[in-house]
Amino acid sequence: MQLRPMPLLFLMTSVILVPVLTYAQGGPPMVTDDPGTVENGHWEINIASLTASNYNQNLIQFPYFDINYGLGSRLQLKVETGWVIRRDHVAPAQGGADTVLAGTKFRFLDEETAGVAVATYPQFQFHHFFSSKDPELTTPGNQLILPLEFCKNIGNWAINPEIGYLYSTAASDEFLYGVVFAFEKAKPWEPLFEVHANTLLDGTGTTTLLNFGFRYTISPLMNLLVAAGHTITHTEGSSTELDTYLGLQLEL
């Protein structure tokens, strides 16, 4: 069991946000991402604790940092990393530095002019010189993620699908897809509902996550991010698990 930094897709991935972003549906605390970019010259910093738990072990990412910076009206830079801890029922707890996920999001269509917002978000996940090489803690090898994200507002709801492909140097490639539904008229609350799936191309199956969460605006510069989800299908050799996300989002 491995925690994966939220976005991982060939036409798929993530950012978030409440007041600063043009769009604010997918992204933390959800896995599926959205086309929104951080405002030019501003930072969005998410500091979180992520867990993935099954019947025999817990995997915890804490602290986990998701740092984003806006360049112009359509471009965003991102880097994610943190510390990983694994606990089970028989062995002592183990910990180590996580890999780094770096990417650039570019939104090339806006809903106001094209009827739908669309962005791509190429990302590269890699091991650095002191990241853990333990496959129980971090993803083996490096990964290239080539995403495409969409957003459409219908009444009080924002619908945010993603679909993509993940290339891995040390594991099976994956086809990734998901959709987030956000209820936009309950501010300062923003309820979120998600279905997200990873299909391994080696034929060992699909992991499907059903996820529920919310964003809550604490102040113009700070949002609370909360989500809990459960896998309803899983790949061969793995088991169902409970995933959680608890974090603060700073908009600077």
FIVEXSE-267735 format. One record per residue (C-alpha): residue number from 1; x, y, z. Coordinates in pm, whole numbers, plus 50000, padded with zeros to 5 digits. Example, Ala and Ser with C-alpha at 12.3 -4.5 7.8 and 13.67 -1.06 7.14 Angstrom:
! FIVEXSE-267735
{resi 1 | X 51230 | Y 49550 | Z 50780}
{resi 2 | X 51367 | Y 49894 | Z 50714}
! end
This chain:
! FIVEXSE-267735
{resi 1 | X 50000 | Y 50000 | Z 50000}
{resi 2 | X 50138 | Y 50336 | Z 49898}
{resi 3 | X 50006 | Y 50688 | Z 49936}
{resi 4 | X 50016 | Y 50878 | Z 49612}
{resi 5 | X 50040 | Y 51257 | Z 49593}
{resi 6 | X 49701 | Y 51353 | Z 49479}
{resi 7 | X 49727 | Y 51397 | Z 49114}
{resi 8 | X 49856 | Y 51114 | Z 48888}
{resi 9 | X 49726 | Y 51104 | Z 48529}
{resi 10 | X 49777 | Y 51140 | Z 48142}
{resi 11 | X 49507 | Y 51372 | Z 48098}
{resi 12 | X 49468 | Y 51430 | Z 48477}
{resi 13 | X 49579 | Y 51602 | Z 48809}
{resi 14 | X 49552 | Y 51900 | Z 49063}
{resi 15 | X 49527 | Y 52234 | Z 49239}
{resi 16 | X 49245 | Y 52384 | Z 49442}
{resi 17 | X 49131 | Y 52683 | Z 49620}
{resi 18 | X 48868 | Y 52908 | Z 49738}
{resi 19 | X 48897 | Y 53283 | Z 49678}
{resi 20 | X 49218 | Y 53316 | Z 49473}
{resi 21 | X 49168 | Y 53055 | Z 49203}
{resi 22 | X 48962 | Y 53108 | Z 48891}
{resi 23 | X 48814 | Y 52758 | Z 48943}
{resi 24 | X 48791 | Y 52579 | Z 49277}
{resi 25 | X 48651 | Y 52229 | Z 49243}
{resi 26 | X 48912 | Y 51954 | Z 49218}
{resi 27 | X 49250 | Y 51938 | Z 49383}
{resi 28 | X 49315 | Y 51903 | Z 49756}
{resi 29 | X 49151 | Y 51750 | Z 49950}
{resi 30 | X 49033 | Y 51554 | Z 49644}
{resi 31 | X 49254 | Y 51334 | Z 49424}
{resi 32 | X 49106 | Y 51454 | Z 49094}
{resi 33 | X 49237 | Y 51795 | Z 48983}
{resi 34 | X 49081 | Y 52100 | Z 48817}
{resi 35 | X 49185 | Y 52357 | Z 48550}
{resi 36 | X 49221 | Y 52645 | Z 48798}
{resi 37 | X 49552 | Y 52828 | Z 48841}
{resi 38 | X 49678 | Y 53040 | Z 49130}
{resi 39 | X 49653 | Y 53415 | Z 49077}
{resi 40 | X 49957 | Y 53580 | Z 48917}
{resi 41 | X 50233 | Y 53646 | Z 49170}
{resi 42 | X 50052 | Y 53465 | Z 49453}
{resi 43 | X 50124 | Y 53146 | Z 49647}
{resi 44 | X 49896 | Y 52861 | Z 49745}
{resi 45 | X 50052 | Y 52644 | Z 50013}
{resi 46 | X 49876 | Y 52331 | Z 50140}
{resi 47 | X 50013 | Y 52171 | Z 50459}
{resi 48 | X 49844 | Y 51840 | Z 50527}
{resi 49 | X 49834 | Y 51497 | Z 50684}
{resi 50 | X 49734 | Y 51210 | Z 50453}
{resi 51 | X 49661 | Y 50853 | Z 50563}
{resi 52 | X 49592 | Y 50525 | Z 50384}
{resi 53 | X 49484 | Y 50238 | Z 50612}
{resi 54 | X 49390 | Y 49875 | Z 50553}
{resi 55 | X 49343 | Y 49575 | Z 50782}
{resi 56 | X 49715 | Y 49532 | Z 50860}
{resi 57 | X 49893 | Y 49866 | Z 50821}
{resi 58 | X 49868 | Y 50244 | Z 50816}
{resi 59 | X 50065 | Y 50472 | Z 50586}
{resi 60 | X 50087 | Y 50834 | Z 50696}
{resi 61 | X 50226 | Y 51135 | Z 50509}
{resi 62 | X 50296 | Y 51408 | Z 50763}
{resi 63 | X 50388 | Y 51678 | Z 50714}
{resi 64 | X 50300 | Y 51690 | Z 50346}
{resi 65 | X 50368 | Y 52012 | Z 50155}
{resi 66 | X 50193 | Y 52110 | Z 49829}
{resi 67 | X 50337 | Y 52445 | Z 49716}
{resi 68 | X 50196 | Y 52632 | Z 49415}
{resi 69 | X 50284 | Y 52965 | Z 49251}
{resi 70 | X 50094 | Y 53158 | Z 48983}
{resi 71 | X 50266 | Y 53300 | Z 48674}
{resi 72 | X 50036 | Y 53516 | Z 48464}
{resi 73 | X 49665 | Y 53440 | Z 48429}
{resi 74 | X 49699 | Y 53082 | Z 48295}
{resi 75 | X 50017 | Y 52924 | Z 48433}
{resi 76 | X 50095 | Y 52762 | Z 48767}
{resi 77 | X 50408 | Y 52594 | Z 48907}
{resi 78 | X 50383 | Y 52321 | Z 49170}
{resi 79 | X 50606 | Y 52107 | Z 49393}
{resi 80 | X 50490 | Y 51845 | Z 49645}
{resi 81 | X 50686 | Y 51643 | Z 49899}
{resi 82 | X 50681 | Y 51538 | Z 50262}
{resi 83 | X 50764 | Y 51270 | Z 50518}
{resi 84 | X 50617 | Y 50917 | Z 50514}
{resi 85 | X 50557 | Y 50689 | Z 50814}
{resi 86 | X 50448 | Y 50323 | Z 50794}
{resi 87 | X 50291 | Y 50142 | Z 51090}
{resi 88 | X 50172 | Y 49781 | Z 51109}
{resi 89 | X 50076 | Y 49531 | Z 51376}
{resi 90 | X 50407 | Y 49344 | Z 51403}
{resi 91 | X 50703 | Y 49560 | Z 51299}
{resi 92 | X 50826 | Y 49888 | Z 51449}
{resi 93 | X 50720 | Y 50208 | Z 51272}
{resi 94 | X 50936 | Y 50307 | Z 50976}
{resi 95 | X 50977 | Y 50650 | Z 50823}
{resi 96 | X 51154 | Y 50833 | Z 50545}
{resi 97 | X 51150 | Y 51129 | Z 50309}
{resi 98 | X 50899 | Y 51109 | Z 50025}
{resi 99 | X 50966 | Y 51158 | Z 49655}
{resi 100 | X 50919 | Y 51499 | Z 49489}
{resi 101 | X 50630 | Y 51571 | Z 49252}
{resi 102 | X 50691 | Y 51879 | Z 49033}
{resi 103 | X 50470 | Y 52014 | Z 48757}
{resi 104 | X 50344 | Y 52304 | Z 48547}
{resi 105 | X 49973 | Y 52363 | Z 48485}
{resi 106 | X 49857 | Y 52553 | Z 48177}
{resi 107 | X 49490 | Y 52643 | Z 48125}
{resi 108 | X 49429 | Y 52694 | Z 47754}
{resi 109 | X 49048 | Y 52727 | Z 47750}
{resi 110 | X 48820 | Y 52931 | Z 47979}
{resi 111 | X 48456 | Y 52854 | Z 48048}
{resi 112 | X 48357 | Y 53217 | Z 47992}
{resi 113 | X 48471 | Y 53209 | Z 47629}
{resi 114 | X 48471 | Y 52840 | Z 47532}
{resi 115 | X 48186 | Y 52702 | Z 47744}
{resi 116 | X 48423 | Y 52474 | Z 47934}
{resi 117 | X 48758 | Y 52529 | Z 48110}
{resi 118 | X 49041 | Y 52294 | Z 48006}
{resi 119 | X 49399 | Y 52265 | Z 48133}
{resi 120 | X 49695 | Y 52033 | Z 48101}
{resi 121 | X 49927 | Y 51963 | Z 48394}
{resi 122 | X 50247 | Y 51769 | Z 48307}
{resi 123 | X 50417 | Y 51642 | Z 48623}
{resi 124 | X 50726 | Y 51442 | Z 48708}
{resi 125 | X 50765 | Y 51240 | Z 49028}
{resi 126 | X 51122 | Y 51149 | Z 49116}
{resi 127 | X 51351 | Y 51027 | Z 49393}
{resi 128 | X 51601 | Y 51279 | Z 49528}
{resi 129 | X 51929 | Y 51203 | Z 49704}
{resi 130 | X 51775 | Y 51143 | Z 50049}
{resi 131 | X 51426 | Y 51013 | Z 49964}
{resi 132 | X 51343 | Y 50666 | Z 50097}
{resi 133 | X 51401 | Y 50376 | Z 49858}
{resi 134 | X 51179 | Y 50143 | Z 50063}
{resi 135 | X 50891 | Y 50036 | Z 49829}
{resi 136 | X 50661 | Y 50018 | Z 50133}
{resi 137 | X 50712 | Y 50392 | Z 50186}
{resi 138 | X 50757 | Y 50550 | Z 49843}
{resi 139 | X 50671 | Y 50467 | Z 49483}
{resi 140 | X 50958 | Y 50276 | Z 49314}
{resi 141 | X 51134 | Y 50448 | Z 49024}
{resi 142 | X 51020 | Y 50770 | Z 48859}
{resi 143 | X 50684 | Y 50863 | Z 48706}
{resi 144 | X 50571 | Y 51094 | Z 48427}
{resi 145 | X 50215 | Y 51223 | Z 48450}
{resi 146 | X 50052 | Y 51390 | Z 48148}
{resi 147 | X 49713 | Y 51530 | Z 48252}
{resi 148 | X 49411 | Y 51699 | Z 48104}
{resi 149 | X 49143 | Y 51855 | Z 48329}
{resi 150 | X 48799 | Y 52002 | Z 48261}
{resi 151 | X 48546 | Y 52215 | Z 48449}
{resi 152 | X 48183 | Y 52303 | Z 48375}
{resi 153 | X 47941 | Y 52491 | Z 48600}
{resi 154 | X 47575 | Y 52382 | Z 48591}
{resi 155 | X 47343 | Y 52565 | Z 48827}
{resi 156 | X 47476 | Y 52542 | Z 49182}
{resi 157 | X 47717 | Y 52262 | Z 49091}
{resi 158 | X 48064 | Y 52258 | Z 48940}
{resi 159 | X 48152 | Y 51937 | Z 48755}
{resi 160 | X 48524 | Y 51865 | Z 48723}
{resi 161 | X 48634 | Y 51552 | Z 48528}
{resi 162 | X 48993 | Y 51442 | Z 48460}
{resi 163 | X 49141 | Y 51159 | Z 48259}
{resi 164 | X 49503 | Y 51067 | Z 48205}
{resi 165 | X 49801 | Y 50838 | Z 48169}
{resi 166 | X 50088 | Y 50771 | Z 48407}
{resi 167 | X 50418 | Y 50630 | Z 48282}
{resi 168 | X 50636 | Y 50456 | Z 48541}
{resi 169 | X 50997 | Y 50343 | Z 48512}
{resi 170 | X 50961 | Y 50068 | Z 48776}
{resi 171 | X 50595 | Y 49961 | Z 48782}
{resi 172 | X 50297 | Y 49912 | Z 48556}
{resi 173 | X 50173 | Y 50215 | Z 48365}
{resi 174 | X 49830 | Y 50340 | Z 48468}
{resi 175 | X 49523 | Y 50488 | Z 48309}
{resi 176 | X 49373 | Y 50740 | Z 48553}
{resi 177 | X 49034 | Y 50908 | Z 48556}
{resi 178 | X 48795 | Y 51073 | Z 48797}
{resi 179 | X 48527 | Y 51334 | Z 48852}
{resi 180 | X 48456 | Y 51581 | Z 49134}
{resi 181 | X 48116 | Y 51739 | Z 49203}
{resi 182 | X 48132 | Y 52061 | Z 49409}
{resi 183 | X 47831 | Y 52241 | Z 49553}
{resi 184 | X 47915 | Y 52608 | Z 49508}
{resi 185 | X 47632 | Y 52786 | Z 49695}
{resi 186 | X 47702 | Y 52691 | Z 50057}
{resi 187 | X 47987 | Y 52934 | Z 50137}
{resi 188 | X 48187 | Y 52938 | Z 50359}
{resi 189 | X 48141 | Y 52560 | Z 50312}
{resi 190 | X 48219 | Y 52385 | Z 49983}
{resi 191 | X 48097 | Y 52022 | Z 49991}
{resi 192 | X 48285 | Y 51787 | Z 49755}
{resi 193 | X 48203 | Y 51442 | Z 49614}
{resi 194 | X 48445 | Y 51235 | Z 49405}
{resi 195 | X 48488 | Y 50908 | Z 49221}
{resi 196 | X 48849 | Y 50837 | Z 49118}
{resi 197 | X 49000 | Y 50527 | Z 48954}
{resi 198 | X 49346 | Y 50393 | Z 48865}
{resi 199 | X 49356 | Y 50109 | Z 48612}
{resi 200 | X 49687 | Y 49920 | Z 48590}
{resi 201 | X 49777 | Y 49832 | Z 48232}
{resi 202 | X 49939 | Y 49500 | Z 48332}
{resi 203 | X 49589 | Y 49358 | Z 48374}
{resi 204 | X 49589 | Y 49332 | Z 48755}
{resi 205 | X 49278 | Y 49544 | Z 48793}
{resi 206 | X 49141 | Y 49882 | Z 48897}
{resi 207 | X 49144 | Y 50070 | Z 49227}
{resi 208 | X 48830 | Y 50282 | Z 49261}
{resi 209 | X 48802 | Y 50542 | Z 49537}
{resi 210 | X 48473 | Y 50696 | Z 49656}
{resi 211 | X 48565 | Y 51020 | Z 49834}
{resi 212 | X 48373 | Y 51285 | Z 50030}
{resi 213 | X 48510 | Y 51610 | Z 50168}
{resi 214 | X 48478 | Y 51984 | Z 50202}
{resi 215 | X 48664 | Y 52311 | Z 50201}
{resi 216 | X 48582 | Y 52565 | Z 50470}
{resi 217 | X 48689 | Y 52930 | Z 50444}
{resi 218 | X 48843 | Y 53030 | Z 50778}
{resi 219 | X 48964 | Y 53369 | Z 50655}
{resi 220 | X 49048 | Y 53534 | Z 50319}
{resi 221 | X 49396 | Y 53380 | Z 50349}
{resi 222 | X 49319 | Y 53038 | Z 50499}
{resi 223 | X 49096 | Y 52737 | Z 50419}
{resi 224 | X 49039 | Y 52411 | Z 50603}
{resi 225 | X 49060 | Y 52101 | Z 50378}
{resi 226 | X 48902 | Y 51771 | Z 50489}
{resi 227 | X 48825 | Y 51445 | Z 50304}
{resi 228 | X 48764 | Y 51078 | Z 50377}
{resi 229 | X 48726 | Y 50803 | Z 50121}
{resi 230 | X 48705 | Y 50427 | Z 50084}
{resi 231 | X 48816 | Y 50207 | Z 49795}
{resi 232 | X 48527 | Y 50009 | Z 49653}
{resi 233 | X 48743 | Y 49801 | Z 49416}
{resi 234 | X 49113 | Y 49713 | Z 49437}
{resi 235 | X 49387 | Y 49553 | Z 49228}
{resi 236 | X 49515 | Y 49196 | Z 49266}
{resi 237 | X 49740 | Y 49153 | Z 49572}
{resi 238 | X 49603 | Y 49460 | Z 49750}
{resi 239 | X 49306 | Y 49520 | Z 49979}
{resi 240 | X 49041 | Y 49783 | Z 50035}
{resi 241 | X 49156 | Y 50085 | Z 50234}
{resi 242 | X 49039 | Y 50401 | Z 50404}
{resi 243 | X 49203 | Y 50726 | Z 50286}
{resi 244 | X 49190 | Y 51058 | Z 50472}
{resi 245 | X 49313 | Y 51413 | Z 50412}
{resi 246 | X 49332 | Y 51690 | Z 50672}
{resi 247 | X 49507 | Y 52014 | Z 50591}
{resi 248 | X 49528 | Y 52391 | Z 50587}
{resi 249 | X 49547 | Y 52591 | Z 50267}
{resi 250 | X 49727 | Y 52924 | Z 50280}
{resi 251 | X 49666 | Y 53179 | Z 50003}
{resi 252 | X 49941 | Y 53439 | Z 50006}
! end
